[in-house]
Amino acid sequence: MSQLELIATATFGLESLVADELRKLGYEDSIVENGKVTFLGDELAICRTNLWLRTAARVRLKVAEFTATTFEELFEKTKALPWSKYLPKNAEFPVEGRSVQSTLFSVSDCQAIVKKAIVESMKETYKLEWFPEDGPLMKVEIALLKDKATLTIDTTGPGLHQRGYRALATGAPLKETLAAALVILARWYPDIALIDPFCGSGTIPIEAALMAHNMAPGLNRTFASEQWPLIDQSLWKKARAEANDLIKPEKPDYLIGTDIDERALRIARHNAEKAGVQDSIHFQQGEIKDLTTSKKYGKLIANPPYGERFGEDEQIDQLYKELAQIKKENDTWSYYILTSYSKLEKVMGGKATKRRKLYNGNIETQYYQYFGPRPPKRQ
């Protein structure tokens, strides 16, 4: 198999989590930059990372990187690349683009030039004048950053947050990749109680349950590169068989999602069933102020309404006061709150143990982490 340079893209703030996931998969030589983690792997690595990465946005195959300050330079350097090594003659290869702080700032022009250069390169190799583009989808991206051009091919297709279980969702749902990141950052393990009191369509508890069972998040979906001739089908079969063999049957001890909206809970139960974890999560209807638990220790992980999608400020203030009261009444628990609500620490009665800036879509948020006391070690 070939040694390939691959890029796992990530939402700002999650790059270190992606790098850690890659290390655990055995890909240790990685370079972490804003929005991406570059690493080395073979064709099997494309299969395994697409199946297993919980916090990455997608996996790209890096073709080349070079400086380009003129359209002629961009064209000639792109044309000189061995595109036939990657693209079969019937490949469907649309070109996407972006440009940040670069001389070549017109994205549409850069896309057109790259497309033309690839066609000219393939004409020379395949001895054809026209390409039908009725084969496998191999979406090319030209990304310009400070005049450095990076050419990649998307191996994923629909983003990795699309696990395949959330056919139904409530308004403004949390992306699965971010939900998984919240659970990982909270250092939750299946023997620790977990409650999400604003579970909505169930994304946080479902992602936790997938981790508890060691289920690869991409196991129930397909990927663009599954149709590539570059990757033998036996490698996808091998990667999926490996993922199936690693599933753990044991249920998490205490995993609960609550919400005030019964419709949202019906959706959450449906999504949990599609994910194959319906027996591992208990969903129940209730307001935050009525939340009770029999567990002395545990973790509350939540993405409460911020105000942008909930209503009047008074309602939001009251909701966070009720959350603070739950914290006061259950002071041996740890609390992990993702929100853009600026008065969170004031309402909670003190600064968080840790804070981390994360983006929920286009909304800048803080992940407030209040650590409770360590539970006694089990005998």
C-alpha positions as CSV (number, residue, x, y, z in Angstrom):
1,M,0.0,0.0,0.0
2,S,1.1,3.6,-0.6
3,Q,2.1,6.1,2.0
4,L,-0.3,9.0,1.7
5,E,-0.5,12.4,3.4
6,L,-3.9,12.9,4.9
7,I,-5.7,15.7,6.5
8,A,-8.4,15.4,9.2
9,T,-10.2,18.7,9.3
10,A,-11.7,20.0,12.5
11,T,-13.9,22.8,13.9
12,F,-11.8,25.4,15.7
13,G,-10.9,24.3,19.2
14,L,-11.2,20.6,18.5
15,E,-7.9,20.0,16.7
16,S,-6.1,18.6,19.7
17,L,-8.9,16.1,20.3
18,V,-8.6,14.9,16.7
19,A,-4.9,14.5,17.0
20,D,-5.4,12.4,20.2
21,E,-7.9,10.2,18.4
22,L,-5.5,9.7,15.5
23,R,-2.7,8.7,18.0
24,K,-5.1,6.1,19.6
25,L,-5.7,4.7,16.1
26,G,-2.0,4.3,15.6
27,Y,-1.2,7.4,13.5
28,E,1.2,9.2,15.8
29,D,3.2,11.5,13.4
30,S,0.7,14.3,13.1
31,I,1.0,18.1,12.6
32,V,-1.7,20.2,14.3
33,E,-2.7,23.5,12.8
34,N,-5.8,25.7,13.0
35,G,-8.7,23.7,11.6
36,K,-6.8,20.6,10.6
37,V,-4.4,17.8,11.6
38,T,-2.1,16.4,8.9
39,F,-0.9,12.8,9.3
40,L,0.6,9.9,7.3
41,G,-1.3,6.7,6.5
42,D,-2.1,4.3,3.7
43,E,-5.3,3.4,1.9
44,L,-6.5,1.4,4.9
45,A,-6.0,4.6,7.0
46,I,-8.6,6.4,4.9
47,C,-11.1,3.6,5.7
48,R,-10.3,3.4,9.4
49,T,-10.2,7.2,10.1
50,N,-13.5,7.8,8.4
51,L,-15.1,5.0,10.4
52,W,-13.6,5.9,13.8
53,L,-13.0,9.7,14.1
54,R,-15.6,11.1,16.5
55,T,-14.5,14.8,16.5
56,A,-13.2,15.4,13.0
57,A,-15.2,17.1,10.3
58,R,-13.8,15.1,7.3
59,V,-10.8,13.3,6.0
60,R,-9.0,14.7,2.9
61,L,-6.3,13.2,0.7
62,K,-3.5,15.7,0.2
63,V,-2.3,15.9,-3.4
64,A,0.2,18.8,-3.2
65,E,1.1,22.0,-1.5
66,F,2.9,24.9,-3.2
67,T,3.2,28.7,-3.4
68,A,1.0,30.4,-6.0
69,T,0.7,34.2,-6.4
70,T,-0.4,34.3,-10.1
71,F,-3.1,32.4,-12.0
72,E,-0.4,31.1,-14.4
73,E,1.6,29.7,-11.5
74,L,-1.5,28.1,-10.0
75,F,-2.4,26.5,-13.4
76,E,1.1,25.2,-14.3
77,K,1.8,23.7,-10.8
78,T,-1.6,22.1,-10.7
79,K,-1.2,20.7,-14.2
80,A,2.2,19.2,-13.4
81,L,0.7,17.0,-10.7
82,P,0.0,13.2,-11.4
83,W,-3.7,13.5,-11.3
84,S,-4.2,10.2,-13.1
85,K,-2.7,8.5,-10.0
86,Y,-5.8,9.5,-8.1
87,L,-8.6,10.2,-10.6
88,P,-9.9,7.5,-13.0
89,K,-10.9,8.8,-16.4
90,N,-14.6,8.7,-15.5
91,A,-14.2,10.4,-12.1
92,E,-16.6,13.2,-11.1
93,F,-14.3,15.9,-9.8
94,P,-16.0,19.2,-9.0
95,V,-13.6,21.8,-7.6
96,E,-14.4,23.8,-4.4
97,G,-12.2,26.6,-3.1
98,R,-11.4,29.1,-0.4
99,S,-8.9,31.9,-0.1
100,V,-7.6,33.6,3.1
101,Q,-5.1,36.5,3.1
102,S,-3.8,35.5,-0.4
103,T,-2.9,37.4,-3.6
104,L,-5.3,35.1,-5.5
105,F,-8.5,36.2,-3.7
106,S,-11.1,35.3,-6.3
107,V,-12.2,31.8,-5.3
108,S,-14.3,31.2,-8.4
109,D,-11.4,32.0,-10.7
110,C,-9.1,29.7,-8.7
111,Q,-11.7,26.9,-8.9
112,A,-12.0,27.3,-12.7
113,I,-8.2,27.4,-13.2
114,V,-7.6,24.3,-11.1
115,K,-10.4,22.4,-12.9
116,K,-8.9,23.3,-16.3
117,A,-5.4,22.4,-15.2
118,I,-6.6,18.9,-14.0
119,V,-8.4,18.3,-17.3
120,E,-5.3,19.3,-19.3
121,S,-3.2,16.9,-17.2
122,M,-5.6,14.1,-17.6
123,K,-5.9,14.7,-21.4
124,E,-2.2,14.0,-21.7
125,T,-2.3,10.8,-19.6
126,Y,-5.6,9.3,-20.8
127,K,-5.3,10.6,-24.5
128,L,-8.8,11.8,-24.3
129,E,-10.4,15.2,-25.2
130,W,-13.5,14.8,-23.1
131,F,-14.3,13.3,-19.7
132,P,-17.8,12.0,-18.9
133,E,-17.6,12.5,-15.1
134,D,-20.1,9.8,-14.5
135,G,-18.0,7.7,-12.2
136,P,-17.0,8.0,-8.5
137,L,-17.3,11.4,-6.8
138,M,-13.8,12.8,-6.0
139,K,-14.3,16.3,-4.9
140,V,-11.2,18.5,-5.2
141,E,-10.5,21.5,-3.0
142,I,-8.1,24.4,-3.7
143,A,-7.4,26.1,-0.3
144,L,-5.2,29.2,-0.4
145,L,-3.8,30.6,2.9
146,K,-1.2,33.4,2.7
147,D,-0.4,32.4,-0.9
148,K,0.2,28.8,0.0
149,A,-2.0,26.6,-2.2
150,T,-3.1,23.2,-0.8
151,L,-4.9,20.7,-3.2
152,T,-6.8,17.9,-1.6
153,I,-9.5,15.3,-2.5
154,D,-12.4,14.7,-0.1
155,T,-12.6,11.1,1.0
156,T,-15.6,11.5,3.2
157,G,-18.6,12.8,1.3
158,P,-21.2,14.2,3.7
159,G,-19.4,15.4,6.8
160,L,-18.4,13.0,9.6
161,H,-21.0,14.5,11.9
162,Q,-23.6,12.8,9.8
163,R,-23.4,9.4,11.5
164,G,-26.6,8.1,10.0
165,Y,-28.7,7.9,13.1
166,R,-30.2,11.4,13.2
167,A,-32.8,11.3,10.4
168,L,-34.9,13.4,12.8
169,A,-33.8,16.4,14.7
170,T,-35.2,19.3,16.8
171,G,-34.5,22.9,16.0
172,A,-30.8,24.1,16.0
173,P,-29.4,20.6,16.9
174,L,-25.9,20.1,18.3
175,K,-23.6,18.5,15.7
176,E,-22.6,15.0,16.6
177,T,-18.9,15.8,16.4
178,L,-19.2,18.6,18.9
179,A,-21.4,16.5,21.2
180,A,-18.7,13.8,21.2
181,A,-16.1,16.4,21.9
182,L,-18.1,17.6,25.0
183,V,-18.2,14.1,26.4
184,I,-14.5,13.5,25.7
185,L,-13.5,16.8,27.3
186,A,-15.6,15.9,30.4
187,R,-13.5,12.7,30.7
188,W,-16.6,10.6,31.0
189,Y,-16.3,6.8,31.3
190,P,-19.2,4.3,31.2
191,D,-19.0,3.6,34.9
192,I,-19.7,7.2,35.7
193,A,-23.3,8.5,35.9
194,L,-24.1,11.0,33.1
195,I,-27.2,13.3,32.8
196,D,-28.1,15.7,30.0
197,P,-31.0,17.7,31.2
198,F,-31.5,19.5,27.8
199,C,-31.1,16.5,25.6
200,G,-33.3,17.6,22.7
201,S,-32.9,15.0,19.9
202,G,-30.5,13.0,22.2
203,T,-27.2,13.7,20.6
204,I,-25.0,14.0,23.7
205,P,-26.3,10.8,25.4
206,I,-26.2,8.9,22.1
207,E,-22.6,9.9,21.4
208,A,-21.7,8.8,25.0
209,A,-23.5,5.5,24.5
210,L,-21.6,4.9,21.2
211,M,-18.3,5.5,23.2
212,A,-19.4,3.2,26.0
213,H,-20.0,0.4,23.5
214,N,-16.8,1.3,21.6
215,M,-18.9,1.6,18.4
216,A,-17.3,3.3,15.5
217,P,-19.4,6.4,14.8
218,G,-19.2,5.9,11.0
219,L,-20.2,2.2,11.0
220,N,-23.8,2.8,9.8
221,R,-23.0,5.1,6.9
222,T,-21.2,5.2,3.6
223,F,-18.3,7.3,2.4
224,A,-17.3,8.9,-1.0
225,S,-14.1,6.9,-1.1
226,E,-15.8,3.6,-0.9
227,Q,-16.4,4.0,-4.6
228,W,-12.8,4.9,-5.5
229,P,-10.7,2.4,-7.5
230,L,-7.7,3.7,-5.6
231,I,-9.0,1.8,-2.5
232,D,-9.6,-1.9,-2.8
233,Q,-13.0,-3.0,-1.5
234,S,-11.2,-5.6,0.7
235,L,-9.8,-2.8,2.8
236,W,-13.2,-1.4,3.5
237,K,-14.4,-4.9,4.5
238,K,-11.4,-5.3,6.7
239,A,-11.9,-1.9,8.5
240,R,-15.6,-2.6,9.0
241,A,-15.0,-6.1,10.3
242,E,-12.4,-4.7,12.7
243,A,-14.9,-2.1,13.9
244,N,-17.6,-4.7,14.4
245,D,-15.3,-7.0,16.4
246,L,-14.4,-4.2,18.8
247,I,-18.0,-3.4,19.9
248,K,-18.5,-4.0,23.6
249,P,-21.9,-5.4,24.8
250,E,-21.7,-4.0,28.3
251,K,-24.1,-1.1,29.0
252,P,-23.1,2.1,30.7
253,D,-24.1,2.2,34.3
254,Y,-26.3,5.4,34.3
255,L,-27.0,7.4,31.2
256,I,-30.0,9.7,31.2
257,G,-31.4,12.3,28.9
258,T,-34.2,14.6,30.0
259,D,-36.1,17.4,28.2
260,I,-39.3,19.4,28.8
261,D,-40.5,18.7,25.2
262,E,-42.1,15.2,24.8
263,R,-41.9,15.5,21.0
264,A,-38.1,16.0,21.3
265,L,-37.9,12.9,23.5
266,R,-39.8,10.8,20.9
267,I,-37.2,12.0,18.3
268,A,-34.3,11.2,20.8
269,R,-35.7,7.6,21.3
270,H,-36.0,7.1,17.5
271,N,-32.4,8.3,17.0
272,A,-31.1,6.1,19.8
273,E,-32.8,3.1,18.2
274,K,-31.2,3.9,14.8
275,A,-27.8,4.2,16.5
276,G,-28.3,0.8,18.1
277,V,-28.0,2.2,21.7
278,Q,-31.7,2.5,22.7
279,D,-31.2,0.0,25.6
280,S,-28.3,2.0,27.0
281,I,-30.1,5.4,27.6
282,H,-33.1,6.3,29.7
283,F,-35.0,9.3,28.3
284,Q,-37.6,11.0,30.4
285,Q,-39.7,14.2,30.3
286,G,-39.0,16.9,33.0
287,E,-38.1,20.4,33.7
288,I,-34.6,21.3,34.9
289,K,-35.9,22.5,38.2
290,D,-37.4,19.1,38.9
291,L,-34.2,17.1,38.1
292,T,-33.3,14.6,40.8
293,T,-30.8,11.7,40.9
294,S,-30.0,8.8,43.3
295,K,-26.4,9.0,42.4
296,K,-24.0,10.8,44.7
297,Y,-21.4,11.4,42.0
298,G,-21.7,11.9,38.3
299,K,-21.3,14.4,35.4
300,L,-24.0,16.7,34.0
301,I,-23.1,17.6,30.4
302,A,-25.4,20.0,28.7
303,N,-26.0,22.4,25.8
304,P,-28.8,24.6,27.3
305,P,-30.6,27.3,25.2
306,Y,-28.4,30.4,24.8
307,G,-31.1,33.0,24.2
308,E,-30.7,33.1,20.4
309,R,-33.3,30.4,19.9
310,F,-35.3,30.3,23.2
311,G,-37.1,33.6,23.7
312,E,-37.1,36.4,26.2
313,D,-34.0,37.2,28.4
314,E,-36.1,36.7,31.6
315,Q,-36.8,33.1,30.6
316,I,-33.1,32.4,29.9
317,D,-32.1,34.0,33.2
318,Q,-34.6,31.8,35.1
319,L,-33.5,28.7,33.3
320,Y,-29.8,29.2,34.3
321,K,-30.8,30.0,37.9
322,E,-32.6,26.7,38.1
323,L,-29.5,25.0,36.7
324,A,-27.4,26.7,39.4
325,Q,-29.8,25.5,42.0
326,I,-29.4,21.9,40.8
327,K,-25.6,22.4,41.1
328,K,-26.0,23.7,44.6
329,E,-28.2,20.7,45.6
330,N,-25.9,18.2,44.0
331,D,-22.5,19.6,44.9
332,T,-20.6,16.4,44.5
333,W,-21.4,16.2,40.8
334,S,-19.3,17.8,38.0
335,Y,-20.9,20.2,35.6
336,Y,-20.0,20.8,31.9
337,I,-22.0,23.5,30.2
338,L,-21.7,24.7,26.6
339,T,-23.2,28.1,26.2
340,S,-22.8,31.7,24.9
341,Y,-24.8,32.9,27.9
342,S,-22.4,35.6,29.3
343,K,-23.7,35.6,32.9
344,L,-23.1,31.8,33.4
345,E,-20.3,32.1,36.0
346,K,-22.1,34.9,37.9
347,V,-25.3,32.8,38.1
348,M,-23.4,29.7,39.1
349,G,-21.8,31.5,41.9
350,G,-18.1,31.4,40.9
351,K,-15.7,30.9,38.1
352,A,-15.5,27.6,36.3
353,T,-12.6,25.3,37.0
354,K,-11.8,25.4,33.3
355,R,-13.1,27.2,30.2
356,R,-12.6,26.3,26.6
357,K,-13.7,28.4,23.6
358,L,-15.7,26.3,21.1
359,Y,-17.9,27.1,18.1
360,N,-21.4,25.7,17.9
361,G,-22.0,26.3,14.2
362,N,-21.3,30.0,13.8
363,I,-21.9,30.8,17.4
364,E,-18.9,31.4,19.7
365,T,-19.4,29.6,23.0
366,Q,-17.6,28.7,26.1
367,Y,-17.4,25.2,27.5
368,Y,-17.6,25.9,31.3
369,Q,-16.3,23.0,33.4
370,Y,-17.0,22.8,37.1
371,F,-15.2,19.9,38.7
372,G,-16.8,18.2,41.6
373,P,-14.8,16.2,44.3
374,R,-13.3,12.9,43.2
375,P,-15.5,9.9,44.1
376,P,-14.0,7.4,46.4
377,K,-12.2,4.5,44.7
378,R,-14.2,1.3,44.3
379,Q,-13.0,-1.6,46.4
